[in-house]
Amino acid sequence: MTENPWHAAAIAMFAWWFFTGIILWRVRVADNGDRDAHVMSVLLGFPVFAGGVALAHFSLADPSANGTYMGFLAALALWGWIELAFLSGVITGPNREPCPPFAAQSDRFWRAVGTIAWHELALIATLVGLGWVSLSAENPFAFYTFALLFAARISAKFNLFLGVPRINTQFLPRPLRHLPSHFRFARLNALFPLSVSVLTVATALLLERTLNSDMVGETTGFALLTCLCALALLEHWFMVLPLPDEKLWRWMLPTAKAPKAIHSHTSLHEDANGL
């Protein structure tokens, strides 16, 4: 594949948009299907996870640009399947009930943790596994990519819990209709400035590594990570700025079937974010 870092950044941006769209499309199709459609999505998608494991394995000993792309795509495949399993309601958490509208913050926090516990454990287990096999590897970019996705997603989840003006609910499927009740609307929270500051600095540091690395594989890898980190920063700003980001994917999704009536405290402003 191309060794040009600007081409690598463009590939990362396309991968972010494309893989997010594929997951949202599959979840919407399953949501319009029968009660077992979501489980079938996860089972049919398991080869993607297996392919990610294989790509990660082959990338470890290949420090070239091709090996870096393999590691990057491996991380996206692993992450994408786990996200599909979460959105399908297969790997979520023990709590599947809406949060009472006037619950204390500590109670809301533990209820929120209960809605995503198994999903977070799956991500942590994958992160630890990639980190372990990458300890002495010539090419650790599968781990770097997954770690960046994990850190950015944890930051986003804490901001959603603490409160932001725009909440991501438009593409949530039937199995996760209880999830928005654990979020909170607020003009801003104390964590948000720290989150965007850290992501901004991280993007700048990754860009510096891209421009100053002497190895082609590292240059390609840091270019991919720079773009991915910048996109994570953009997703955080989507929680605050009134930008129609849902239009990036809405056009490619089938029309959703009319949902059954749900409790009013679970109905939130609709928005969308990427991977």
SULTA-V371565 format. One record per backbone hydrogen bond with DSSP energy under -0.5 kcal/mol. CO is the residue of the C=O (numbers start at 0). NH is the residue of the N-H. Records with the same first field share a line. If there is no record, write none. Layout:
CO=NH ; NH
//
This chain:
3=7
4=8
5=9
6=10
7=11
8=12
9=13
10=14
11=15
12=16
13=17
14=18
15=19
16=20
17=21
18=22
19=23
20=24
21=25
22=26
23=27
24=28
25=29
26=30
27=31
29=32
33=36
35=39
36=40
37=41
38=42
39=43
40=44
41=45
42=45
44=47 ; 48
45=49
46=50
47=51
48=52
49=53
50=54
51=55
52=56
53=57
54=58
55=59
58=61
59=137 ; 138
60=62
63=67
64=68
65=69
66=70
67=71
68=72
69=73
70=74
71=75
72=76
73=77
74=78
75=79
76=80
77=81
78=82
79=83
80=84
81=85
82=86
83=87
84=89 ; 90
85=88
89=91
91=117 ; 118
93=95
99=102
103=107
104=108
105=109
106=110
107=111
108=112
109=113
110=114
111=114 ; 115
112=115 ; 116
113=94
115=119
116=120
117=121
118=122
119=123
120=124
121=125
122=126
123=127
124=128
125=129
126=130
127=131
128=132
129=133
131=134
133=136
139=143
140=144
141=145
142=146
143=147
144=148
145=149
146=150
147=151
148=152
149=153
150=154
151=155
152=156
153=157
154=158
155=159
156=160
157=161
158=162
159=183
163=185
166=168
168=171
172=175
173=176
175=178
177=180
178=181
179=182
183=163
188=191 ; 192
189=193
190=194
191=195
192=196
193=197
194=198
195=199
196=200
197=201
198=202
199=203
200=204
201=205
202=206
203=207
204=208
205=209
206=210
207=211
208=212
214=218
215=219
216=220
217=221
218=222
219=223
220=224
221=225
222=226
223=227
224=228
225=229
226=230
227=231
228=232
229=233
230=234
231=235
232=236
233=237
234=238
235=238
236=239 ; 240
238=165
240=242
242=244
243=246
244=247
245=248 ; 249
246=250
248=251
249=252
262=265
263=266
265=267
270=169
//
